[in-house]
Amino acid sequence: MKKLPLNFYLQVVLCAALWGSAFPVIKLSYAHLSLETYGEKLLFAGTRFTIAGVLVMLFCRRGVWRSFADAPKGLLLGVVLSQTFGQYVFFYYGMSVSSGALGALLNGAGSILWVLLAPLLVKSAFPSGKQWVALLTCVFGISIAVYAPGVGSGNVTHGVISFTLVGLSGALGAIAMKQIAPVVGSRSVTALSLFLGGLMLTVAGSYEWRAFISEYSLATLGVTAYLALLSATAFAVWNRLIELYSVNVLSAFRFLIPLFGVVESAVFLKDETVGVGIVVGGAILIASLYAMSRLEERPSS
């Protein structure tokens, strides 16, 4: 069994740290940028991802629109609708009704759904018995975290539903990416997904454009630029990893995202506290992550 290379770990940690920072940054943005309505939040998300798509396009070796012409349209639409549009329709709602720490931890549900759906949709290997045990332990850890998430967790029920749908959308997007990336390249698909998905989010929130524009400021521009750069970097790196490595390996390391999200939310969101459930549940998740990484450490063929 081959060991995973060092650059794999570095890239995974980079993605997790960047995505983890999005949880507190978005929560702080809601409060300090006067993003009060759901439509304004969708416009905020739409501009972020449209700009991110343009940034990734600048680094594509292959012409993006040539890739668009060559790509299987059904798979491309699947990536756009699930990985960008669908995932963040639910994500931005979930972040508006629950805490950053709880949202970050619940984001780990996507890893479980990814492992369950991939064998059915792309005929990848089913988890082994030991991997099933690790996955079920992850579910147990999440359950503990939700039971006692801490002060400032908001509407936990709505948060659980929203972030479960985020996980489902993300899993479907990753599976579609796994199929389309070998055809036209992960970077071009990432650029198209972010750009087109961002435009769709912008259209979805356009009914609140007057309120959004009236409150727009240099601070809004700065936060949007940071989140766009975050998305461009993290999605480009992560989608390349999807192209190269197996579903089971990546689904395990995806649990680093909630770890970073919980820690960064606890540090930067002063009106939230991390409850005993998140501490114990998070520890169980990390232990399960380590177990999964030890069970399968080889690139997919």
RAVEN-V553643 format. One record per pair of residues at least 24 apart in sequence whose C-alpha atoms are under 6 Angstrom apart, sorted by the first residue. I is the first residue (numbers start at 1). J is the second residue. D is the distance in Angstrom with one decimal. If there is no record, write none. Layout:
BEGIN
I;J;D
I;J;D
END
This chain:
BEGIN
2;298;5.1
3;297;5.5
4;297;5.6
15;234;4.8
16;256;5.7
16;257;4.3
17;260;5.7
18;230;6.0
20;257;5.5
20;260;4.8
20;261;3.7
23;100;5.2
24;100;5.8
24;265;4.9
39;205;4.2
39;208;5.3
40;208;5.8
40;212;5.4
42;201;5.7
42;205;5.0
43;202;4.8
43;205;5.1
46;198;4.2
46;199;5.9
46;201;4.6
46;202;4.4
48;224;5.3
48;228;4.8
49;194;5.2
49;198;4.5
49;228;5.9
50;194;6.0
50;195;4.3
50;198;4.4
51;228;5.9
52;228;4.5
52;232;4.8
53;191;4.4
53;194;4.5
53;195;4.2
56;191;5.2
56;232;5.7
57;191;5.5
64;188;5.4
67;184;5.7
75;176;5.8
79;173;4.7
79;176;5.7
80;193;4.5
80;197;5.3
82;169;4.7
82;173;4.9
83;170;5.1
83;173;4.4
84;197;5.2
85;197;4.9
87;166;4.7
87;169;5.1
87;170;5.9
90;162;5.4
90;166;5.7
91;166;5.9
94;159;5.1
94;162;5.1
97;154;5.6
97;155;5.6
98;153;5.1
98;154;4.3
98;155;5.4
98;159;5.3
99;153;4.3
99;154;6.0
100;265;5.7
101;262;4.3
101;265;5.4
104;258;4.4
104;261;4.9
104;262;5.8
105;258;4.4
106;163;5.9
107;163;5.9
108;255;5.4
109;167;5.6
110;167;3.5
110;168;5.8
110;171;5.7
111;251;4.6
114;171;4.6
134;288;5.2
138;285;5.1
141;281;4.0
141;284;5.2
141;285;5.6
142;281;5.7
144;277;5.2
144;281;5.2
145;277;4.0
145;278;4.1
145;281;4.8
148;275;5.8
148;277;4.4
149;275;4.8
149;277;5.4
149;278;5.4
150;273;5.4
150;274;4.9
150;275;3.7
151;272;5.5
151;273;5.1
152;272;4.8
178;242;5.9
178;243;5.5
186;239;5.8
186;240;5.5
187;236;5.7
245;299;4.6
245;300;4.9
246;299;6.0
246;300;4.7
252;289;5.2
252;292;5.7
END
